Amino acid sequence: MQRWRGLEDIPQDWGRSVVTIGSYDGVHRGHQLIIGRAVERARELGIPSVVVTFDPHPSEVVRPGSHPPLLAPHHRRAELMAELGVDAVLILPFTTEFSKLSPADFIAKVLVDRLHAKTVIEGPNFRFGHRAAGNVAFLTELGATYDYTVEVIDLYVTGEAGGGQPFSSTLTRRLIAEGDVTGAAEILGRPHRVEGIVVRGAQRGRELGFPTANVETLPHTAIPADGVYAGWLEVDGESMPAAISVGTNPQFDGTERTVEAYAIDRVDLDLYGLHVAVDFLAYVRGMLKFDSIDELLVAMAADVKRSSELTAAYARTH
């Protein structure tokens, strides 16, 4: 899959393509319907599929300080899109100047002049251009002028997550913030992932017999509510069952919120400085302060046992 950062990265000889545009944070199951249809249509026409997305999130430029927690960084979104069969991802730097492009100029400069769109696939509520003034009706109207067609896909999937609300990035962020990583996984179609570099912490886990990877998460990451979770620690393509702690470590009067993962029965790992991923499968318990270290150790052993059971059960059914 080709990855372009900015219009100037698109090959000069790029021909017609099927295009879909959106932030696609999380590439959740609703997004997968739209992107999947773009890939399918491109194959029907014998031309490439392109996903256009933005960095930073448009809200951070239009309303500074309002950047939503991110469900997936751009490299992860690109990986997920590649798995769906996308041929190219175009990440447009979203600047103040870019935000002022009128809907008509956006269509002309991005879709027509550079991507030579033959078909554009979008959800019903797609908005674009200055002050989000452009919509699907306007996009379709200009298709007659610029020789492209528009296909609208209903991306609203529902399930048990969020009490039956339509799946969305907003709902996913809310569930993660509440610690409902199982509900978030239903929407995403996979466990929620947090990534970052392993840094040195207080090393108390090592002293207690449960050495943890202290993950310095990427900026704006959507981090689950404080508590203990079952999941996996992925390092260099190896996915290891893990007990994961999120919080300030109240047992030792901590103040900094951290994400720490203990790879179950793996006490030999030296992960400092490595980029790792933590996948959240299920909530185990809330963050507690125990009366003694012995009580803490008993609880940690129970957390590890429960995490091992949950990850093993998931592996058996997937």
Secondary structure, DSSP 4 states (H G I P E B T S, - for coil): -EEEESGGGS-TT---EEEEES--TT--HHHHHHHHHHHHHHHHHTS-EEEEEEES-HHHHHSTT-PPPBSS-HHHHHHHHHHTT-SEEEEEE--HHHHT--HHHHIIIIIITTT-EEEEEE-TT--BSGGG-B-HHHHHHHHHHHT-EEEE-------SGGGGPPP-HHHHHHHHHTT-HHHHHHHHTS-EEEEEEEE----HHHHTT---EEEEEPTTB--PPSEEEEEEEEETTEEEEEEEEEE--GGGT--S-EEEEEETT------TT-EEEEEEEEEEE-----SSHHHHHHHHHHHHHHHHHHHHHHHHH-
